[in-house]
Amino acid sequence: MSTAPLDLELDLDDFDTEDVDVELVVFDMAGTTVSDDGLVERAFVLAAERSGLVDTAEDLEEAVAFVRETMGQSKLDVFRELTDSEEAAVAATAAFEKAYGELVEQVGVTAIPGAADLFQELRDAGVKVALVTGFSRATQDTLIDALGWSDLIDVSLCPAEAGRGRPYPDLPLTALLRTGASSVAAMVVVGDTASDMLSGLSAGAGLVVGVLTGTHDTDTLEDAGADVVVASVADLAELLGLREETIE
C-alpha cells in the first residue's frame, strides 16, 4: 500500500482548479457516512419524554426544531442550551445516548452506500481516514463496530476527546494531529450539516465538502462555507480523482 499523499486535481464548479496533496479526509458519521433514517430526532424525542425536558407538545416541537438546526454539534452542548443546569444537560444527554442505542439495536444501522468502498480506496491511495461525531465515545464505537469499520479507518473522535465539538475546529484539527498530516491544506472535511462546514472552514481545511444524504440542503451547506456539495460520499472518489469519470 502506498503511503505517499494523493496528488489530486480538483475540477469543481465555482472552485479554482488546483493540485492538492490530500493526506487526510475527515468524515462526519450520522447523515454523512451512516444512514440516519430519523434516528437522531426519534432518540431526542424519547430522551425529552424520559427526562422531563419539555412540558407541552409545542415545547417539544420547538426543541426538535432546535435539534435539527444544530445537527452535527455535540449533543451535550445542544442539551446545555435546552436545559437550565449542567446536571440536567448531562442527564438529558445520557437519556439521549441510551435511547439512540436502543433504536440502533431495534432497527439496525446501515452505511451510506459506497462509504466503506471509499474508505478503502482512500487508504489504498495513502490517505488517512478519520470519523468524527457529536455522539459520545460509547455510541460512536457502537456504530463503528456494527458497521465493521474498525479496520477501514485510522482514527475516530468524539467531542470529549477533542476539546469542543462542532462548529469549532477542534475535531478536524485533532484528527490532523493524531494522523500526522502535514498541514490543514492537506485535509478534506466532509459532512451533511452547516456545523460540519463551519468546523472545516474554521480548521482551514483545503477542501470542505457538503453531502445531501443528511440534514441540510445545498443552500444551507454553501452558506456555511462548503466549497462543493455532492449528492453523497459515493461521489467523493470521482471528485477526488480516485476513479475516472464515467462516460455514458
C-alpha angles and dihedrals in degrees: 000000000000117000097189118112115263112255103215131184109209117204106183133159110255090005124101113250109240143150111259126186101216114199102160138029116195114202131193114222120214109056094006109055098356122056108243100194089186094297095132093055092043090051090049092052090051091048092048091052095046096045097041090240094152134028104202140034088248091054090050092051091052092047092050090050089053091049090051091049093050096041111148095033125112108287090222091055090050092051090047087062092048099046135056100230142034090241092055092047092051092048093048091048091052090050090050094050090048092049092047091051090050092051092048089052092048101045102018128228129266134194124238103261111267097017097112092045090050092052090052094047092051093050091046086056091052096256119137119233123214129184118204130182147173089231127095122268091256093054093044091052090048090056095045092048093046091053095043093235100136093104095042099061136059101209140002125199139187125193095262089060096048103042102246133023128231140333082043119083096239099103099053092039091051089049089053092052093045093051096041096236111173101230145355088250088066092058129092119198119202128188148136101233140067088243090059091051093048091049093052092045093049090049091055094240115184090231131015115198127192123203128202100218095092143035111322135055131231096269093050093048094047092046088054092054109275112160090203137001122213133183094250145332086274086076094053097082091059092041091055094044097251090126133031115254111264113247115205 
